[in-house]
Amino acid sequence: MSLKEKTVTGLLWSSVDNIANQGINFIIGILLARILSPKEFGLIGMLAFFIAVSQTFIDSGFANALIRKKDCSQTEYSTVFFFNLAAGIIMFFILFLSSHAISTFFNEPELKAVIKVLALGLIIDSVTVIQRTILIRNINFKLQTRITIISTSVSGLFAIIMALKGYGVWSLVVLTLVKQILNSLLLWIWNHWIPALVFSVTAFKELFGFGSKLLLSGLIDTIYQNVYFLVIGKYFSAKDLGFYTRSHQFTFLPVQSITNVMSRVTYPVLSQIRDNTEILKSAYKKMIKSIMLISFVLMLGIAAVSEPMVITLIGEKWRNSVIYLQMLCFVGMFYPLHAINLNMLNVQGRSDLFLKLEIIKKMLAVPVIIIGVLFGIKIMITGMIINSLISYFLNSYWSGKFINYHFREQLKDIMPSFILASFIAVSVFALGCLLNLSYPVRLIVQVSTGALLFFGICELTKMGDYIYMKQIVLEKIFKRN
């Protein structure tokens, strides 16, 4: 299979994997939000920071280090596996022993038992890292898709049943834990990789030389992405955090799907062609233009229909989430662009520069957090929007230097997509203001109008990024037939 065929196949199966995972999660989330209260989602949100930081330590950048290597040995896989396992056990005990302090910090006694149970997932995830890394290296997302559908569906069913029976926050705990168990179990059964009883200090040092910088970068980014949950949970109420958590999930569900698809596929693919600057730049430009067309249209579209979407899907009790959702869409729309620009630094082996950029960007977040504590959540999100724009400039400037694809050229490439998405979003929002219809009907009319405008304008103008993606999809469909 050629590199192009691998890329297209990987993109399609990775898309199916993410659509299935996020789609099922979306439906399950809606059902649980109708049963549970904002406070119960807020309680889980309080623990997001601690779980995410622990998971970053478990991976420690080794997965990306292995994916980047052109050839990996059984010794290298096994060495990383035993490190991940040891890290998972250590992080489990740290969280277990810190459970009382965490619950006291938030003044929520119920968190003490919840964190102890959720911490078990860290050990489960630690034995899954290499299994998933091998599939990503092989650009094999078909198996991951099958596993995702099974684990997400079964865990969701368990959670909904428990929520209906009145188990409250524990239904959300079960949602996470059952999914982790099934994911790990099925990967071990179907991936057919078994670690050897070996640990190579030489291999560890080589991989850690690259991965250690990614660990620090990932740790900084994870703290930044999750510190807002920590701050809101501490200085506001669990209910307020529930509103923020739900709006955050609505926003980042589609944007993370896009980012995960592109990152998982483009990183190994770009790593294979990194020695040819001309081909690398051409492929990189196509990826950025395509991903941002989708991101701009989705994020600005969600902002335009946020009110009828929230009220229709999860009910009037979540109305306070609407304004947070609208604002977070402007934060999230650049998220895929951040990821793919930073991917280029990893492809070039510049994890040191990756780390420096993460430190600079996250230092800019400190005043945003302080202002948020003093003046409220809306002001804090406004600061996040400004920080996102500054971060985009820094990421694109440095990643572009390696392939002569600088900030201005990149901005020029994505501007047509932004203008198109803005026109559609404003039109859809204005239509919603004019319609005197029920929320469900208004949502259907707005979404349908937005879709017709998008496809109609793209077809009439023969927009290059749209045509490129359309040809890839059609070629794959007709090839199958």
N, C-alpha and C positions, 0 to 999 in steps of 0.2 A: 504494500500500500504506500502511495506517494505521501509526501509531507502535506500537500494540500488536502488529499483525501483523509488523512489522519486528522487534520485540523477540522475539516467540515464535519466528519463523523463525530469527533470529540465534542465539537460545539453543539451538535444536534442532541447527542445523548446527554451531555451535561445540561443542556437546556431542559430536556425532558425530566432529568433528575431533579433540577431545581424547581421546575414548574410543579411537578408532582409533590415534592416535599413542601414547598411553600404554599401550594394550592390546598393541600390537605390540612396543613397547619392553619391556614387562613380560615377554612371552614370550621375546624375544631375550635379555634380561637373565638370565632363568632358565637358558636354554641355555648362555650364556657362563659363568655362575657355576658350572655343573656341569663345564665344561671347564677353566676357568682357576682360579687360586688367589687367595685373599684379597690376597696381596701385589701382584699385578698390578692389581687394582682400586684398591689403595691408592696405587700409583704415579700413576695417572690422577687420583686424588683430591688428590694433592699439588699438581697444576697447576690445580685448579678455581678457586682464589683468583685466580690471575694472569689466567686466561682471562676470568673473570666481570668483574673490574675493567676489563679492556681493552674488553669489549663495552659496558659502561656508558659509557665515554668516547666510544665510536663513536656511540651513540644521542644522548647528551647532552641528553635530555629533549625533543628536537625532535619525536619521533613523537607524544607526548602533546600537545604544543603544536599540532600540525597537526590531530589528531583533535578537539581542543576547539573549533577555529575552525569557524564555521558555513559559511564558504566559503573554499576554498583555490585559489590560482591556479597555473598552470604554472610561473610564476617562483618561487613559494615552494617548490613541490615540487623543482624543479631546484636551487635554492640549497641546500636541505638535503641533497639527493643528493650534490652535490659536496663538501659539508662531511663527510658520512659517509665518503665514499671517501677523502678526505685523512686523516681520523682513523684509518681502518682501516689504511692504509699506514704511518702513523707508529707505531701500536701494534704492527704486525707487526715493524718494525725494532727497536723497543724490546725486545720479547720475544726476538727472534732474537739480539740482542747481549747480552742478559742470561742466555742459556741456561746458560752456564758457572757464573755466580754462583748461579743457582737450583739447579742440580744439586749444587753444593758446599754450599749451605745445608742441603739434606736429606741430604747424603752419599750420593746415589744417582746414579752416573755415567751410567746409562742415560737419565736425564731430559734430558740435554743435547740429544740427537738428537730425542727425543719432542717437546719444547717447540718446536723449530724447525719441525717438520712441522705440529703443531697450530696454530701461529700463522698459518699460511696461511688457516685458516678465518676469521680476523678480516677479511681483505680480502674474502673471499666474502660474509660476513654484511653488510659495509658497503654493498654494492651491492644488498642485498635489503631494507633497512629501508623505503624509500619504497614499494616494490612492495607490501609487506605492510600498510603504513599506509593506503594507498589502499583496499585491500580491507576493512580494519577500519572506515574512515570510511563506506564504503558498506554496512556490516553484511553483507558478502558472505563467508560462511564456507564456502559450498558448494565453491568453487574451491580454497580452502585445504585442505579435507578431502581432495579428490582428490590434491592434491600431497603432502600429509602421508602418505597411505597408500602412495603409490608410493615416495617417498624413504626412508621408514622401513623398508619391507619390503626394498627392494633393498640398502640399506646394512647391514641386519641379516644378510642372506644372505651378503654379502661377509665380514662379521666372523666369522660362524660357520665358514665354510669356512677362513678364515685361522687361527682358533683350533684347529680340528681338525688343521691341518697343522703346528701347533707354533709359530706366530708370537708367541704370548704377548701381551704388552702392546700390540703393534702391531695386533692385531686390534681392540682398543678404539679405537686412533687412527683406523683405517680406518672404523670404525662412525660416528665423529663427522664425519670429513672428507667421506666419500661422501654422507652425508645433507645436509650443508651445500651441496655442489656441486649435487646434484639439486634441492633446494629452490629455490635461486637460479635455476638454469637453467629450470625449469618455470614459475616465476613470471614470468620475463622473456618466455617464449614465450606464455603464456596470458593474462597481464594486460594486454598491449597498451599499456603506458605507456612512452614514451621521453623522457628528459630533454632539455630545450632547452639550448643552449650559452650559459647565462646564470647570473650570480651576482649577486644583489641584496643590497647591504650593508644597505639599509633593511629588507628582509624578514628578513634574518638577525638584525638587532638586535631587531626586534619579537618574533620567535619565541624568540630567546635570552633576552629579558627574562623570559619565563615559563619556558622550558626550563632556564635556568641553575640555578634553584633546585631543579628536579626532578633535574638532573644531580648536584648536591651531595647531595640526599636519596637519590637512587638509588645514588650512590657509597657513602654511609655504610651504607645497607641491604645493598648487595652485599658490602661488606667484612665487615659483621656476619654475614651468612648464610654466608659462606665462610671466615671466619677460623678457625673450628673445624677445618676440614680442614688449614689451615696449622699450627695449634698441635699437633694430634694427630700430623701427619706429622713435625713437628720434634722434639717431646718424647717421642713414643712410637715405635712401629715402623710400617713400611709395612703389616704384617699387621694390626695394631690399627686402622689407618686403613681398611683393607679391610673389616673387620667393621663399623665405624661407617658407612662409605660405603654398604654394602649395606643396612643397617638404615635409613639416611637415605633411600635411594631407595625402599624399600618404603613408608615413611611418607609421603613427599612426592609420590609418584606420584599417589595419588588426591586428596590435598589440593590439589596444584597444578593438577590437572585441573579441580577445582571452581572454584578461584580464577581460572584463566585464562578459563574459560567466562564467569563472571560479570563479570570485569573488562573483557574485550574487548567484551562486549555492553553492559553497563550504563553504561560510561563515555560512549560516544557517545550512548546513549539518554537518560541523565540530563542530559547537556550540552544536549540539545535542549529540555528542559522546566525548565531551571534557573531561569527567570524566574517560574514559578508555584510558590510555596512549598508550597501545600496539595497539589497533585498530586505534586510532587517528594517530599514526606514520605510520602505514601501508597504510591507506587511503591517508595520506599527501604525502608520497613518490610516490604513483601511480599518484597522481595529478600533482606533480612537473615534473616527468619524461615525462608524456604525454604532458603537456602544453609546455615544452621546446623543445620537438621534433618538434612540429608544429611551434613554434616561430622561432627557428633557421633556419628551412628550408624556411619559408616565408621571413624572413628578409634578410638573405644572398642571397636568390633567387632574391628578388626585387633589391638588390644592383647590382647583376650580369646583370640584364636586364634593368637597369634604363634608359639608353640612348634611346634605341628603344621604350621603354614604354612611356616615356615623349613625345618624338617627334610624335609618332603615335597617342597617345590619346589626347593631348592638343595642339600640334603644335610647330613649330620652335621658336615662340616668347617666349616659356618657357624654352629654352635650358639651360639657366643659373641655372635652378632648379636642373639639373642632378647631379652635384657634391654635392650639399647640400643633395639631396636624398640619394646618396650612403653613405655619412658620417652619416646621421641620422639613417640609418638602423642599424649601430653598436651601437648607443645609445638605439634604441628601442627594440633590441632583448632581453634585460634583463628586460624590463619593466614588463612583466607578472610575472617574478620571484620575482621582488621587491614586487609586489602587494600581491602575495600569501604568501610570507614570513611575510609581515606585517599583513596579515589577521590572521595568527597564534597568533600574540601578542594580537589582539582583542579578539580572541576566548578564550585566557587564561585570559582575563580581565585586561591585562597589558597596558592600554591606556597611563599610565604614561611613560612606557619605549618606547612606540610608539612615544610619543612626544619628549623625549630626543634624540632618534635616528634621528628624522626629523630635530631637531635643529642642531645637529652635521653635518649631511650630507649637509644641505643647507648652512651652514657656509662655507663649502668647495667650494660652487658655487660662492662665492663673487669674489675670484681672477680670476675665469674663465670669469666672466662678464667683469671685469676690463680689462683683457687681450684682450677680444673680441672687446671692444670699441677702444683700442689702435692699435690692429693689424688686425682686420677684422673678418668677419663672419666665415670663414673656420677655423681659429685658435680657435675661440670660440667653435665651434662644436667639435674640437679635445679635448678641455678641458672637454666638456660634456661627451665624451666617457670615458675618464679617471675617471671622477667623478662617472659615472654609475658603473664601475667596483669596485670602493671603496665602493659605496653604497651597492652593492650586498654582498660584504664580511660582512659588518656591519649587514645587515638585516638577512642574513642566520646564522651568528654566534649566534645572540641573540634569534632568533625564534627557532633555533635548540636545545638550552639549555633546553627548557621545555619538549621536547619529546626525548631527547638523539639522535638527528639527526643533527650532527654537520657539519660545513662548508666542511671539507674534504670529508665526506661521500656523501654530497649533490653534490659536484663538481664531484666526481667519478660517480655518477648516471647520470648526465647530459652530461658528456664528450663524450660518444658514439654518442649522437645526434648531438653535435657540430661538431665532426669529419666528420660524414656523410654529414651534411649540408654544411660544408666547401668544401668537395670533389665535391659535386654536383654543388655548386656555381662557383668554379674555372673552372670546366669543361664547364659549360654553358657560362661563360664569355669568355673563350678561344675560344669556338665555334663561338661566336658572332664576335670576332676579325678576325677570319679566313673567315667568310662568306662575300661575296661581293654581298649582296642582299639589297633590299629596307627595310626601317625600319619596316613596318608592317609584311613583310614575315620573316625578321630576328627575330622579337618578337615571332611570332608563332612557328618557329623552335626551338628557345631557350627554351620557356616555355614547349613545348611538350617533348623536350629532357630531361629537368629537371624532369618532372613528370614521364617519363619512367625510368629514373635512380633511382628516389626515390622509386617507387613501386617495381621495379625490385630488387634492393638491399635489401629492407626490406623483400620481399618475400623469396629471396634466403637465406638470413642470419637468417630468422625467428626472427627478432629483437623484443625483448620482449615488448617494449613500443608500437610499431606499432601493434603487434598482439593483445595486450590488448584493444586498441581502436577499432580495426577491429571487435573483438568479440562482443563488446558492441553494435556497430552499426548493425551488422548482427543479433544479438539476438533481437534487437528492431524491425528490419524490418520483420523478420520471425514471431515474436510474433503478429505483426499487421496483417500479412497475415493469 
